[in-house]
Amino acid sequence: MSRLGSRKRIVVAVLLAATLVACGDRNSGRTTGNFFNPQEIPLETYTAEQIFERGEFELNRSRPEDAAFYFAEIERLYPYSDWARRALIMQAFSYHRDQDYPNSRSAAQRFIDFYPEDEDAAYAQYILALSYYDQIDEVGRDQGLTFQALQSLREVIERYPDSDYARAAVLKFDLAFDHLAGKEMEIGRYYLRRNHYTAAINRFRVVVEDFQTTTHTPEALHRLVEAYLSLGLTDEAQTAGAILGFNYRSTDWYEDSFALLTGQGLTLEAAGDGWLRQVYRQTVKGNWL
């Protein structure tokens, strides 16, 4: 069966969990509490399927912590069964839904280790990546989680390139990559506001050279124009303006750089032989050697 079919099975199972339990209750003539009450009857007396259905029921009631408990119990009580395999991926999902990211990662990694060829392995790898990605906070915070998210998302893309999760991972990878560039920009602007021009230039250079496909590159080039003009390094400022004009002419950053440079009688053209001239030769002229 296809991976998509497997995912549909899980989604349908979760959505119908309450219905399944309710039907069981009607057929047995008992209430939900009597049908499945581990506080009165030891959990060991229930089958793996019954415990699995209880986990789905808890998910349907938006109680992922309780759901994770029941799925974990299946892994404990029936460790070598097919239900344990199914419960493990649902355990990872439930923990993630509960924002218990360490336990979600642990369950997902166990699934990958135990069932590397299973059709749900791609989903487990994706949940593992999300456990990092969904913790990425404001750009002012430490970016260690962003690096871990990028690494894990790359694993999804490279190991399961034909899966739906690879396509979703590509989108999130680009956003996380943009997030790192945003961190460099924030630090660069901090230095620029305090007239620490060399330190600011170093940060903006990272964006231009290492994050040039992100949304932050036009501003980085404009900030380089500002910083280099402040240092009196007009060749570098003109070259940054030339790259900005060639690649991002429609942006407000180009208009601001144009006003700065022409206001000092300068043109937006490549000049000198610094690192920006090399970037100009590569991005504008297409000369990479």
C-alpha positions as CSV (number, residue, x, y, z in Angstrom):
1,M,0.0,0.0,0.0
2,S,1.3,3.5,-0.8
3,R,2.6,6.0,1.9
4,L,-0.3,8.2,1.0
5,G,-2.7,5.3,1.7
6,S,-1.0,4.8,5.1
7,R,-1.4,8.4,6.0
8,K,-5.1,8.3,5.1
9,R,-5.6,5.3,7.2
10,I,-4.2,7.1,10.2
11,V,-6.2,10.3,9.6
12,V,-9.4,8.4,9.2
13,A,-8.7,6.3,12.3
14,V,-8.2,9.4,14.4
15,L,-11.3,11.1,13.1
16,L,-13.4,8.1,13.6
17,A,-12.0,7.1,17.0
18,A,-14.9,8.4,19.0
19,T,-17.4,6.7,16.7
20,L,-15.6,3.3,17.0
21,V,-15.6,3.5,20.8
22,A,-19.2,4.6,20.8
23,C,-20.2,1.7,18.6
24,G,-18.3,-0.7,20.9
25,D,-20.2,0.8,23.8
26,R,-23.6,0.4,22.2
27,N,-22.9,-3.2,21.1
28,S,-21.8,-4.1,24.6
29,G,-24.5,-2.2,26.3
30,R,-21.9,-0.4,28.6
31,T,-20.8,3.2,29.0
32,T,-17.4,4.4,27.8
33,G,-16.2,4.4,31.4
34,N,-17.2,0.8,32.0
35,F,-16.0,-0.3,28.5
36,F,-12.5,0.9,29.2
37,N,-11.5,2.0,32.7
38,P,-7.9,1.2,33.5
39,Q,-8.4,2.6,37.0
40,E,-10.7,-0.3,37.9
41,I,-9.4,-3.0,35.6
42,P,-5.6,-3.5,35.0
43,L,-4.5,-2.3,31.6
44,E,-2.8,-5.6,31.0
45,T,-6.3,-7.3,30.6
46,Y,-7.1,-5.3,27.5
47,T,-5.9,-6.2,24.0
48,A,-3.5,-4.1,22.0
49,E,-6.3,-3.1,19.7
50,Q,-8.5,-1.9,22.5
51,I,-5.7,0.2,24.0
52,F,-4.9,1.6,20.6
53,E,-8.5,2.6,20.1
54,R,-8.4,4.3,23.5
55,G,-5.4,6.3,22.4
56,E,-7.2,7.4,19.3
57,F,-10.2,8.3,21.4
58,E,-8.0,10.6,23.6
59,L,-6.5,12.2,20.5
60,N,-10.0,12.9,19.2
61,R,-10.8,14.6,22.6
62,S,-7.7,16.8,22.1
63,R,-5.9,15.1,25.0
64,P,-2.6,14.1,23.3
65,E,-0.8,13.6,26.6
66,D,-3.2,10.8,27.5
67,A,-3.1,9.4,24.0
68,A,0.7,9.2,24.1
69,F,0.4,7.3,27.4
70,Y,-1.9,4.6,25.9
71,F,0.2,4.3,22.8
72,A,3.3,3.9,25.0
73,E,1.6,1.2,27.0
74,I,1.1,-0.8,23.8
75,E,4.8,-0.6,23.1
76,R,5.4,-1.8,26.7
77,L,2.8,-4.6,26.9
78,Y,3.0,-5.9,23.3
79,P,6.5,-4.9,22.2
80,Y,6.8,-7.2,19.2
81,S,3.4,-6.9,17.8
82,D,2.2,-5.0,14.7
83,W,0.1,-2.9,17.1
84,A,3.4,-1.8,18.8
85,R,4.7,-0.6,15.5
86,R,1.6,1.4,14.7
87,A,1.4,2.7,18.3
88,L,5.0,4.0,18.1
89,I,4.4,6.3,15.2
90,M,1.2,7.5,16.8
91,Q,3.1,8.0,20.1
92,A,5.5,10.3,18.3
93,F,2.6,12.2,16.7
94,S,0.8,12.5,20.1
95,Y,3.8,13.8,21.9
96,H,4.4,16.4,19.2
97,R,0.8,17.5,19.3
98,D,1.3,17.9,23.1
99,Q,4.4,20.0,22.3
100,D,6.5,17.5,24.2
101,Y,9.3,17.7,21.7
102,P,12.0,15.6,23.4
103,N,9.6,12.6,23.8
104,S,8.3,13.1,20.3
105,R,11.9,13.0,18.9
106,S,12.6,9.9,21.0
107,A,9.6,8.0,19.7
108,A,10.2,9.0,16.1
109,Q,13.9,8.0,16.3
110,R,13.0,4.6,17.8
111,F,10.6,4.1,14.9
112,I,13.3,4.9,12.4
113,D,15.8,2.6,14.2
114,F,13.4,-0.3,14.5
115,Y,11.5,0.0,11.2
116,P,13.8,1.8,8.7
117,E,12.1,0.3,5.7
118,D,8.6,0.8,6.9
119,E,6.3,3.0,4.8
120,D,5.9,5.3,7.8
121,A,9.6,5.8,8.2
122,A,9.5,9.0,6.1
123,Y,6.7,10.3,8.4
124,A,8.7,9.5,11.5
125,Q,11.7,11.4,10.1
126,Y,9.5,14.3,9.3
127,I,8.1,14.4,12.8
128,L,11.6,14.3,14.2
129,A,12.5,17.3,12.0
130,L,9.3,19.2,13.1
131,S,10.3,18.6,16.7
132,Y,13.2,21.0,16.1
133,Y,11.5,23.3,13.5
134,D,8.4,24.0,15.6
135,Q,10.7,25.3,18.4
136,I,12.4,27.9,16.2
137,D,11.6,31.2,18.0
138,E,12.2,34.8,17.3
139,V,15.4,35.7,15.5
140,G,16.8,37.1,18.8
141,R,17.0,33.7,20.4
142,D,19.8,31.1,20.1
143,Q,19.8,29.5,16.7
144,G,21.1,26.1,17.7
145,L,17.6,24.6,17.1
146,T,17.5,26.2,13.7
147,F,20.7,24.4,12.7
148,Q,19.3,21.1,14.0
149,A,16.0,21.7,12.2
150,L,17.9,22.3,8.9
151,Q,19.9,19.1,9.4
152,S,16.8,17.0,10.2
153,L,14.8,18.5,7.3
154,R,17.7,17.7,4.9
155,E,17.5,14.1,6.1
156,V,13.9,14.0,5.1
157,I,14.6,15.5,1.7
158,E,17.6,13.3,0.9
159,R,16.4,10.0,2.4
160,Y,12.8,10.2,1.2
161,P,12.9,12.4,-1.9
162,D,9.7,11.0,-3.5
163,S,7.5,11.4,-0.4
164,D,5.0,14.1,0.3
165,Y,7.0,14.9,3.4
166,A,10.1,15.7,1.3
167,R,8.1,18.4,-0.5
168,A,6.9,19.9,2.8
169,A,10.4,19.7,4.2
170,V,11.8,21.7,1.3
171,L,9.4,24.6,2.1
172,K,10.3,24.5,5.8
173,F,14.0,24.2,5.0
174,D,13.8,27.4,3.0
175,L,12.0,29.2,5.9
176,A,14.6,27.9,8.4
177,F,17.4,29.0,6.2
178,D,15.8,32.5,5.9
179,H,15.5,32.5,9.7
180,L,19.3,32.1,10.0
181,A,19.9,34.9,7.6
182,G,17.5,37.1,9.7
183,K,19.7,36.4,12.7
184,E,22.8,37.7,10.9
185,M,20.9,40.8,9.8
186,E,19.7,41.5,13.3
187,I,23.2,41.4,14.7
188,G,24.5,43.4,11.7
189,R,21.9,46.1,12.3
190,Y,22.8,46.2,16.0
191,Y,26.5,46.9,15.2
192,L,25.6,49.4,12.5
193,R,23.4,51.5,14.9
194,R,26.4,51.7,17.2
195,N,28.8,52.7,14.5
196,H,30.7,49.4,14.7
197,Y,31.0,49.4,10.9
198,T,33.5,46.6,10.4
199,A,31.6,44.2,12.7
200,A,28.4,45.1,10.8
201,I,30.0,44.6,7.4
202,N,31.1,41.1,8.5
203,R,27.6,40.1,9.3
204,F,26.1,41.5,6.1
205,R,28.8,39.8,4.1
206,V,27.7,36.5,5.5
207,V,24.2,37.1,4.2
208,V,25.4,38.1,0.8
209,E,27.8,35.2,0.4
210,D,26.1,32.4,2.3
211,F,22.4,33.3,2.3
212,Q,22.1,35.0,-1.1
213,T,18.9,33.1,-2.0
214,T,17.0,34.5,1.1
215,T,14.7,37.5,1.4
216,H,17.3,39.3,3.4
217,T,19.9,39.8,0.6
218,P,18.6,43.2,-0.7
219,E,18.7,44.8,2.7
220,A,22.1,43.3,3.4
221,L,23.5,45.0,0.2
222,H,21.9,48.3,1.2
223,R,23.4,48.1,4.7
224,L,26.8,47.4,3.1
225,V,26.3,50.6,1.1
226,E,25.6,52.5,4.3
227,A,28.5,51.0,6.2
228,Y,31.1,51.4,3.5
229,L,30.0,55.0,2.9
230,S,30.4,55.7,6.6
231,L,33.9,54.4,6.4
232,G,34.7,56.4,3.3
233,L,35.1,53.2,1.2
234,T,33.3,54.4,-1.9
235,D,34.5,51.6,-4.3
236,E,32.9,49.0,-2.1
237,A,29.7,51.0,-1.6
238,Q,29.3,51.5,-5.3
239,T,29.8,47.9,-6.0
240,A,27.2,46.9,-3.4
241,G,24.9,49.3,-5.1
242,A,25.6,47.9,-8.5
243,I,24.7,44.4,-7.4
244,L,21.6,45.7,-5.7
245,G,20.6,47.6,-8.9
246,F,21.1,44.6,-11.1
247,N,19.3,42.0,-9.0
248,Y,16.8,44.0,-6.9
249,R,16.0,47.1,-8.8
250,S,12.3,47.0,-7.9
251,T,12.9,47.0,-4.1
252,D,12.9,50.0,-1.7
253,W,16.4,49.0,-0.7
254,Y,17.6,49.8,-4.2
255,E,15.9,53.2,-4.1
256,D,17.5,54.0,-0.7
257,S,20.9,53.0,-1.9
258,F,20.5,55.0,-5.2
259,A,19.6,58.1,-3.2
260,L,22.6,57.6,-0.8
261,L,25.1,57.1,-3.6
262,T,23.9,59.7,-6.1
263,G,23.5,62.2,-3.2
264,Q,27.3,62.0,-2.8
265,G,28.0,62.2,-6.6
266,L,28.6,58.5,-6.9
267,T,27.3,56.0,-9.4
268,L,26.0,52.4,-8.9
269,E,28.8,50.6,-10.7
270,A,31.4,48.0,-9.8
271,A,34.7,49.6,-8.7
272,G,37.8,48.4,-7.0
273,D,38.8,44.8,-6.5
274,G,37.4,43.8,-3.1
275,W,35.2,40.8,-2.2
276,L,32.1,42.5,-3.5
277,R,33.7,42.8,-6.9
278,Q,34.1,39.1,-7.0
279,V,30.4,38.7,-6.0
280,Y,29.6,41.1,-8.9
281,R,31.5,39.1,-11.4
282,Q,29.7,35.9,-10.3
283,T,26.1,37.2,-9.9
284,V,26.1,39.8,-12.6
285,K,28.6,38.7,-15.2
286,G,28.3,35.0,-14.6
287,N,32.1,34.6,-14.2
288,W,32.6,32.0,-11.5
289,L,36.3,31.3,-12.1
